[in-house]
């Protein structure tokens, strides 16, 4: 291993020791956990929604609005 790599690893290691870095990493982990939990709950809520296919389904022009029958 080169001296440059040793210095790099030593510097990275010292960054992880700082309180601010640790708090930042903990915050990111918490945010990810919150997002994953909310996503999972949304998928469970969407489970009962029936998927409409074939002639009964439609490709929406605007995903938030049901297409008009006259279009």
N, C-alpha and C positions, 0 to 999 in steps of 0.2 A: 504494500500500500504506500502511495506517495505521501510526502509531507503535506502537500496541498489537501489531499483527501483527509488526512488526520486532523488538520486544522479545521476543515469543513465540518467534520463530525463533532469535534470538540465545540465548535461554535454553535451548531444545531443543538447539542446537548445542553449547553448553557442557556439557550433560549427557552427550552422546555422547563428549565428550573425557575424561571421568573414567574411571579404570582400573576401578573397580567396575562401572560401566555396561557397559563393553566386555566384561569378564569374564562378566557376567550374560548379555549377548546371545550370546556365544560358547557358553556353557553351554546356553542354550535351543536354539541351532542344532544342537549336538551331540546333545541329547536327541531332537530331532525327527528327525535323521538316523538315530539308533539305532532309534527307533520305526518309521520308514518301512522300514528294512532288515529288522527283525523281522517286520513285517506282510507284506512281500513274500515272505520265506522261508516264512511260514505259508501264504500263498496257493499257493505252489509245492507244498508238502507236501499241501495239500488237493486239488490238481489230480486225482490218481488216484481220489479218492472218487467213486463213481458216484452220480448224482442219481436218486432213486427217485420216480416220479410215478404218478399214476392210482391204481389199486387196490393196487399194490405199496407205495405211499407211505403216510405217516400224518402227521397233525398231532398233535404231542405235547402232552400236558397239561402236562408238566414237561419242558423242553428237555433236561435232563440224564438223563432216564430214558425207556427205551422203554416205550410203553404196554403194559399187560398184554392178552393176547388175550381175557380174560374181561370186560373193561370195556365 
